[in-house]
Amino acid sequence: MPNIATVLKEEITRLARKELRANTETLKKAVATYRSEIAALKRRVEQLERQSKRTAKVVSKAVTNAPQEDASNLRFRVDGFKAHRERLGLSAADYAKLLGVSALSVYKWEGGQARPRAKYLPAIAAVRKMGKREAAARLEELS
């Protein structure tokens, strides 16, 4: 006759395994679903990267074939930039308002710590053509 303790232990183990199987079955299904979704997303990313490379090639060919704009002919010199601001009698903050940038950018450009991006060169060229009166009037408009 078997010992009641071993029978009880076996029955508890069997029931525990049954419960675990029931609980982990949903998790297994979720993991399988996630894995298939991840695989689909990876395929989509690879497809988009290939498409991006093709588009970049087409754009680079179009850019090299396009005529050069005036912005590429514009130059920037630290000395001239600072001298023009001083000739206008403007603070770096006021000069920055005219250009549409921060005063810190103007300080760094004047100090030679940074160079303005190409998109700011046309604005700098436009301000360089201004005189004192025109700059003051423009500041009044902006204020």
Residue frames as a rotation matrix with the C-alpha (Angstrom) as fourth column:
MET 1
0.584 0.812 0.000 0.00
0.812 -0.584 0.000 0.00
0.000 0.000 -1.000 0.00
PRO 2
-0.126 -0.688 0.715 1.49
0.621 -0.617 -0.484 3.33
0.774 0.383 0.505 -1.06
ASN 3
-0.573 -0.181 -0.799 2.30
0.768 -0.461 -0.445 5.99
-0.288 -0.869 0.403 1.42
ILE 4
0.492 0.869 0.055 -0.33
0.847 -0.464 -0.258 8.72
-0.199 0.174 -0.965 1.51
ALA 5
0.357 -0.438 -0.825 2.32
0.021 -0.879 0.476 11.42
-0.934 -0.187 -0.304 1.63
THR 6
-0.735 -0.671 0.102 3.91
0.098 0.043 0.994 10.31
-0.671 0.740 0.034 -1.66
VAL 7
-0.297 0.723 0.624 0.50
0.955 0.244 0.172 10.00
-0.028 0.647 -0.762 -3.33
LEU 8
0.663 0.548 -0.510 -0.45
0.584 -0.805 -0.106 13.47
-0.468 -0.228 -0.854 -2.14
LYS 9
-0.048 -0.788 -0.613 2.89
-0.092 -0.608 0.789 14.90
-0.995 0.094 -0.043 -3.31
GLU 10
-0.799 -0.229 0.556 2.51
0.466 0.347 0.814 13.33
-0.379 0.909 -0.171 -6.77
GLU 11
0.123 0.936 0.329 -1.03
0.992 -0.107 -0.067 14.65
-0.027 0.334 -0.942 -7.08
ILE 12
0.603 0.028 -0.797 0.06
0.252 -0.955 0.157 18.17
-0.757 -0.296 -0.583 -6.09
THR 13
-0.487 -0.853 -0.187 2.93
-0.027 -0.199 0.980 18.02
-0.873 0.482 0.073 -8.61
ARG 14
-0.590 0.333 0.736 0.54
0.795 0.399 0.457 16.85
-0.142 0.854 -0.500 -11.36
LEU 15
0.516 0.852 -0.085 -1.94
0.838 -0.523 -0.159 19.65
-0.180 0.011 -0.984 -10.63
ALA 16
0.311 -0.489 -0.815 0.85
0.044 -0.849 0.527 22.25
-0.949 -0.200 -0.242 -10.50
ARG 17
-0.756 -0.605 0.251 2.18
0.235 0.107 0.966 21.14
-0.611 0.789 0.061 -13.89
LYS 18
-0.195 0.789 0.583 -1.34
0.981 0.155 0.118 21.28
0.003 0.594 -0.804 -15.31
GLU 19
0.696 0.443 -0.565 -1.81
0.518 -0.855 -0.032 24.84
-0.497 -0.270 -0.825 -14.04
LEU 20
-0.117 -0.838 -0.533 1.60
-0.062 -0.530 0.846 25.91
-0.991 0.132 0.010 -15.34
ARG 21
-0.721 -0.104 0.685 0.85
0.612 0.366 0.701 24.45
-0.323 0.925 -0.200 -18.77
ALA 22
0.273 0.926 0.261 -2.45
0.962 -0.258 -0.090 26.36
-0.016 0.276 -0.961 -18.88
ASN 23
0.684 -0.037 -0.729 -0.81
0.225 -0.939 0.259 29.63
-0.694 -0.341 -0.634 -17.84
THR 24
-0.292 -0.911 -0.293 2.20
-0.108 -0.273 0.956 29.37
-0.950 0.311 -0.018 -20.12
GLU 25
-0.202 0.271 0.941 0.17
0.881 0.470 0.054 28.34
-0.427 0.840 -0.334 -23.18
THR 26
0.839 0.540 0.063 -1.11
0.521 -0.764 -0.380 31.91
-0.157 0.352 -0.923 -23.66
LEU 27
0.491 -0.739 -0.462 2.40
-0.335 -0.649 0.683 33.25
-0.804 -0.181 -0.566 -23.18
LYS 28
-0.411 -0.639 0.650 3.78
0.344 0.551 0.760 30.87
-0.844 0.536 -0.006 -25.79
LYS 29
0.248 0.593 0.766 1.14
0.957 -0.029 -0.288 32.01
-0.149 0.804 -0.575 -28.27
ALA 30
0.934 0.084 -0.346 1.96
0.094 -0.995 0.012 35.66
-0.344 -0.044 -0.938 -27.53
VAL 31
0.063 -0.992 -0.109 5.69
-0.218 -0.121 0.968 35.03
-0.974 -0.037 -0.224 -28.01
ALA 32
-0.348 -0.142 0.927 5.06
0.752 0.548 0.366 33.33
-0.560 0.824 -0.084 -31.35
THR 33
0.663 0.658 0.358 2.91
0.747 -0.552 -0.370 36.25
-0.046 0.513 -0.857 -32.46
TYR 34
0.770 -0.422 -0.479 5.56
-0.190 -0.868 0.459 38.77
-0.609 -0.262 -0.749 -31.37
ARG 35
-0.235 -0.914 0.331 8.29
0.126 0.309 0.943 36.89
-0.964 0.264 0.042 -33.18
SER 36
-0.090 0.255 0.963 6.34
0.971 0.237 0.028 36.88
-0.221 0.938 -0.268 -36.42
GLU 37
0.904 0.427 -0.011 5.57
0.420 -0.894 -0.156 40.59
-0.077 0.137 -0.988 -36.03
ILE 38
0.426 -0.834 -0.349 9.25
-0.228 -0.473 0.851 41.35
-0.875 -0.284 -0.392 -35.37
ALA 39
-0.388 -0.553 0.737 10.26
0.552 0.501 0.667 39.37
-0.738 0.665 0.111 -38.46
ALA 40
0.359 0.600 0.715 7.73
0.933 -0.254 -0.256 41.30
0.028 0.759 -0.651 -40.55
LEU 41
0.938 -0.031 -0.346 9.01
0.052 -0.972 0.228 44.59
-0.344 -0.232 -0.910 -39.17
LYS 42
0.003 -1.000 0.012 12.61
-0.001 0.012 1.000 43.62
-1.000 -0.003 -0.001 -39.96
ARG 43
-0.261 -0.029 0.965 11.62
0.904 0.343 0.255 42.82
-0.338 0.939 -0.064 -43.54
ARG 44
0.739 0.613 0.279 9.84
0.669 -0.715 -0.203 46.18
0.075 0.336 -0.939 -43.78
VAL 45
0.669 -0.575 -0.471 12.89
-0.126 -0.712 0.690 48.04
-0.732 -0.403 -0.549 -42.42
GLU 46
-0.335 -0.826 0.454 15.17
0.366 0.330 0.870 46.33
-0.868 0.457 0.191 -44.94
GLN 47
0.066 0.454 0.889 12.78
0.998 -0.008 -0.070 47.23
-0.024 0.891 -0.453 -47.74
LEU 48
0.940 0.324 -0.105 12.65
0.329 -0.944 0.036 50.86
-0.087 -0.068 -0.994 -46.61
GLU 49
0.290 -0.912 -0.288 16.44
-0.064 -0.319 0.946 51.05
-0.955 -0.256 -0.151 -46.32
ARG 50
-0.412 -0.405 0.817 16.81
0.748 0.362 0.556 49.78
-0.521 0.840 0.153 -49.88
GLN 51
0.444 0.672 0.593 14.24
0.875 -0.468 -0.124 52.30
0.194 0.574 -0.796 -51.05
SER 52
0.863 -0.162 -0.479 16.02
0.109 -0.866 0.489 55.07
-0.494 -0.474 -0.729 -49.13
LYS 53
-0.158 -0.984 0.085 19.36
0.244 0.044 0.969 54.21
-0.957 0.174 0.233 -50.76
ARG 54
-0.253 0.128 0.959 17.76
0.964 0.120 0.238 54.30
-0.085 0.984 -0.154 -54.21
THR 55
0.786 0.601 0.146 16.14
0.606 -0.795 0.015 57.65
0.125 0.077 -0.989 -53.45
ALA 56
0.568 -0.649 -0.506 19.42
0.055 -0.584 0.810 59.05
-0.821 -0.488 -0.296 -52.12
LYS 57
-0.416 -0.726 0.547 21.18
0.617 0.217 0.756 58.05
-0.668 0.652 0.358 -55.32
VAL 58
0.094 0.543 0.834 18.52
0.960 -0.272 0.069 59.76
0.264 0.794 -0.547 -57.44
VAL 59
0.929 0.272 -0.249 18.64
0.346 -0.877 0.332 62.89
-0.128 -0.395 -0.910 -55.27
SER 60
0.204 -0.927 -0.314 22.42
0.182 -0.279 0.943 63.08
-0.962 -0.250 0.112 -55.32
LYS 61
-0.455 -0.313 0.833 22.39
0.851 0.123 0.511 62.81
-0.263 0.942 0.211 -59.12
ALA 62
0.473 0.721 0.507 19.76
0.807 -0.586 0.080 65.55
0.355 0.371 -0.858 -59.30
VAL 63
0.833 -0.199 -0.516 21.76
0.209 -0.750 0.627 67.80
-0.512 -0.630 -0.583 -56.96
THR 64
-0.198 -0.980 0.021 24.99
0.370 -0.055 0.927 67.37
-0.907 0.192 0.374 -58.91
ASN 65
-0.432 0.093 0.897 23.16
0.901 -0.009 0.435 68.10
0.049 0.996 -0.080 -62.17
ALA 66
0.672 0.731 -0.118 21.34
0.739 -0.671 0.058 71.15
-0.037 -0.126 -0.991 -60.76
PRO 67
0.173 -0.609 0.774 22.88
0.327 -0.705 -0.629 74.57
0.929 0.362 0.077 -61.35
GLN 68
-0.525 -0.464 -0.714 24.69
0.823 -0.062 -0.564 76.11
0.217 -0.884 0.415 -58.41
GLU 69
0.613 0.789 0.042 22.65
0.719 -0.579 0.385 78.58
0.328 -0.205 -0.922 -56.38
ASP 70
0.366 -0.433 0.824 23.77
-0.164 -0.901 -0.401 81.99
0.916 0.012 -0.401 -55.16
ALA 71
0.908 0.029 0.418 24.09
-0.419 0.012 0.908 80.67
0.022 -1.000 0.023 -51.57
SER 72
0.721 -0.686 0.100 27.11
0.657 0.722 0.215 78.63
-0.219 -0.089 0.972 -52.55
ASN 73
0.154 -0.671 0.725 28.86
0.646 -0.486 -0.588 81.74
0.747 0.559 0.359 -53.86
LEU 74
0.744 0.159 0.650 28.41
-0.309 -0.780 0.544 83.58
0.593 -0.605 -0.531 -50.56
ARG 75
-0.178 -0.873 -0.453 31.41
0.382 0.363 -0.850 83.75
0.907 -0.325 0.269 -48.29
PHE 76
0.922 0.386 0.000 31.76
0.136 -0.325 0.936 84.34
0.361 -0.863 -0.353 -44.57
ARG 77
-0.199 -0.979 0.032 34.65
0.354 -0.102 -0.930 86.07
0.914 -0.174 0.367 -42.89
VAL 78
0.186 0.231 -0.955 34.83
0.977 0.059 0.205 86.54
0.104 -0.971 -0.214 -39.14
ASP 79
-0.684 -0.548 -0.481 36.60
0.611 -0.791 0.032 89.90
-0.398 -0.272 0.876 -39.37
GLY 80
-0.879 0.373 0.297 34.14
-0.002 -0.626 0.780 91.35
0.477 0.685 0.551 -41.85
PHE 81
-0.007 0.921 -0.389 31.16
0.589 0.318 0.743 90.07
0.808 -0.224 -0.545 -39.88
LYS 82
0.079 -0.028 -0.996 32.30
0.975 -0.206 0.083 91.68
-0.208 -0.978 0.011 -36.64
ALA 83
-0.859 -0.469 -0.204 33.40
0.410 -0.870 0.272 94.90
-0.305 0.150 0.940 -38.33
HIS 84
-0.635 0.683 0.360 30.03
0.156 -0.343 0.926 95.33
0.756 0.645 0.112 -40.04
ARG 85
0.275 0.735 -0.620 28.15
0.816 0.163 0.555 94.84
0.509 -0.658 -0.555 -36.77
GLU 86
-0.173 -0.425 -0.889 30.36
0.842 -0.532 0.090 97.45
-0.511 -0.733 0.450 -35.11
ARG 87
-0.958 -0.150 0.246 29.91
0.271 -0.756 0.595 99.86
0.097 0.637 0.765 -38.04
LEU 88
-0.200 0.965 0.170 26.15
0.304 -0.104 0.947 99.58
0.932 0.241 -0.272 -37.61
GLY 89
-0.679 -0.127 0.723 26.56
-0.567 -0.535 -0.627 100.23
0.467 -0.835 0.291 -33.90
LEU 90
0.430 0.891 -0.147 24.47
-0.639 0.415 0.647 97.20
0.638 -0.184 0.748 -32.96
SER 91
-0.097 -0.372 0.923 24.81
-0.876 0.471 0.098 94.79
-0.472 -0.800 -0.372 -30.11
ALA 92
-0.944 -0.279 -0.174 25.20
-0.327 0.845 0.422 91.12
0.029 0.456 -0.890 -30.90
ALA 93
-0.558 0.808 0.187 21.63
0.428 0.474 -0.770 90.55
-0.711 -0.350 -0.610 -29.67
ASP 94
0.237 0.647 -0.725 20.23
-0.358 -0.636 -0.684 93.19
-0.903 0.421 0.081 -32.06
TYR 95
-0.401 -0.473 -0.785 22.32
-0.905 0.075 0.418 91.84
-0.139 0.878 -0.458 -34.92
ALA 96
-0.966 0.074 0.247 21.01
0.062 0.996 -0.058 88.38
-0.250 -0.041 -0.967 -34.10
LYS 97
-0.094 0.992 -0.086 17.42
0.166 -0.070 -0.984 89.67
-0.982 -0.106 -0.158 -34.33
LEU 98
0.125 0.087 -0.988 18.14
-0.833 -0.531 -0.152 90.99
-0.538 0.843 0.006 -37.80
LEU 99
-0.645 -0.505 -0.573 19.51
-0.741 0.596 0.309 87.61
0.185 0.624 -0.759 -38.86
GLY 100
0.458 0.876 -0.149 16.88
-0.767 0.474 0.432 85.54
0.449 -0.084 0.890 -37.10
VAL 101
0.082 -0.508 -0.858 19.36
0.297 0.834 -0.465 83.66
0.951 -0.217 0.220 -34.92
SER 102
0.820 0.144 -0.554 20.35
0.566 -0.066 0.822 83.68
0.082 -0.987 -0.135 -31.24
ALA 103
0.817 -0.546 0.188 22.80
-0.560 -0.828 0.027 86.16
0.141 -0.127 -0.982 -29.79
LEU 104
0.411 -0.673 0.615 25.01
-0.284 0.547 0.788 83.25
-0.866 -0.498 0.034 -28.76
SER 105
0.579 -0.167 0.798 25.33
0.731 0.540 -0.417 82.23
-0.362 0.825 0.434 -32.41
VAL 106
0.871 -0.248 0.425 26.52
0.059 -0.805 -0.590 85.72
0.488 0.538 -0.687 -33.32
TYR 107
0.639 -0.662 0.391 29.07
-0.706 -0.303 0.641 85.68
-0.306 -0.685 -0.661 -30.48
LYS 108
0.344 -0.511 0.788 30.41
0.149 0.858 0.491 82.30
-0.927 -0.051 0.371 -31.59
TRP 109
0.722 -0.070 0.688 30.56
0.691 0.042 -0.722 83.38
0.021 0.997 0.079 -35.25
GLU 110
0.853 -0.397 0.339 32.46
-0.328 -0.913 -0.244 86.53
0.406 0.097 -0.909 -34.30
GLY 111
0.472 -0.681 0.560 34.83
-0.709 0.084 0.700 84.62
-0.524 -0.728 -0.443 -32.04
GLY 112
-0.117 -0.506 -0.855 35.57
-0.917 0.386 -0.104 82.08
0.382 0.771 -0.509 -34.75
GLN 113
-0.605 -0.068 0.794 34.31
-0.567 0.737 -0.368 79.25
-0.560 -0.672 -0.484 -32.56
ALA 114
-0.105 0.633 0.767 31.66
0.512 0.696 -0.504 78.30
-0.853 0.339 -0.397 -35.12
ARG 115
-0.984 -0.112 -0.139 30.67
-0.068 -0.487 0.871 79.04
-0.166 0.866 0.472 -38.70
PRO 116
-0.199 0.975 -0.099 27.16
-0.703 -0.212 -0.679 79.88
-0.683 -0.065 0.727 -39.83
ARG 117
-0.228 0.234 0.945 25.27
0.461 0.881 -0.106 77.20
-0.857 0.412 -0.309 -41.70
ALA 118
-0.883 -0.183 0.432 24.65
0.465 -0.225 0.856 77.68
-0.059 0.957 0.284 -45.40
LYS 119
-0.004 0.973 0.233 21.00
0.928 -0.082 0.362 78.56
0.372 0.218 -0.903 -44.80
TYR 120
0.538 0.177 -0.824 22.05
0.628 -0.736 0.252 81.68
-0.562 -0.653 -0.507 -42.83
LEU 121
-0.519 -0.852 0.065 24.47
0.672 -0.360 0.647 83.01
-0.528 0.380 0.760 -45.44
PRO 122
-0.321 0.429 0.844 21.77
0.724 -0.463 0.511 84.73
0.610 0.776 -0.162 -47.56
ALA 123
0.760 0.611 -0.220 20.43
0.594 -0.518 0.615 86.49
0.262 -0.599 -0.757 -44.44
ILE 124
0.230 -0.774 -0.590 23.94
0.622 -0.350 0.701 87.60
-0.748 -0.528 0.401 -43.50
ALA 125
-0.656 -0.467 0.593 24.50
0.752 -0.335 0.568 88.90
-0.067 0.818 0.571 -47.03
ALA 126
0.171 0.807 0.566 21.21
0.698 -0.504 0.508 90.83
0.695 0.308 -0.649 -46.89
VAL 127
0.829 0.108 -0.549 22.13
0.520 -0.511 0.685 92.44
-0.206 -0.853 -0.480 -43.58
ARG 128
-0.173 -0.974 -0.143 25.60
0.747 -0.224 0.626 93.31
-0.642 0.001 0.766 -44.90
LYS 129
-0.472 0.055 0.880 23.93
0.764 -0.471 0.440 95.41
0.439 0.880 0.180 -47.59
MET 130
0.610 0.788 -0.079 22.05
0.701 -0.491 0.518 97.45
0.369 -0.372 -0.852 -44.96
GLY 131
-0.361 -0.625 0.692 23.11
0.085 -0.761 -0.643 100.81
0.929 -0.173 0.328 -43.60
LYS 132
-0.981 -0.077 -0.179 22.64
0.184 -0.071 -0.980 102.15
0.062 -0.995 0.084 -40.08
ARG 133
-0.594 0.804 -0.032 19.23
-0.770 -0.580 -0.265 103.71
-0.232 -0.132 0.964 -40.76
GLU 134
-0.006 0.595 -0.804 17.88
-0.719 0.556 0.416 100.70
0.695 0.581 0.425 -42.59
ALA 135
-0.553 -0.264 -0.791 19.08
0.269 0.841 -0.469 98.36
0.789 -0.472 -0.394 -39.84
ALA 136
-0.976 0.219 -0.008 17.50
-0.078 -0.382 -0.921 100.53
-0.205 -0.898 0.390 -37.15
ALA 137
-0.302 0.914 -0.271 14.23
-0.953 -0.283 0.107 100.65
0.021 0.291 0.957 -39.08
ARG 138
-0.094 0.220 -0.971 14.26
-0.352 0.905 0.240 96.91
0.931 0.364 -0.008 -39.51
LEU 139
-0.855 -0.251 -0.453 14.87
0.326 0.418 -0.848 96.42
0.403 -0.873 -0.275 -35.77
GLU 140
-0.764 0.639 0.086 11.88
-0.570 -0.606 -0.555 98.68
-0.303 -0.473 0.827 -35.04
GLU 141
-0.032 0.749 -0.661 9.73
-0.860 0.317 0.401 96.50
0.510 0.581 0.634 -37.31
LEU 142
-0.264 -0.149 -0.953 10.91
0.060 0.983 -0.171 93.34
0.963 -0.102 -0.251 -35.55
SER 143
-0.980 -0.161 -0.115 10.33
0.126 -0.061 -0.990 94.75
0.152 -0.985 0.080 -32.05
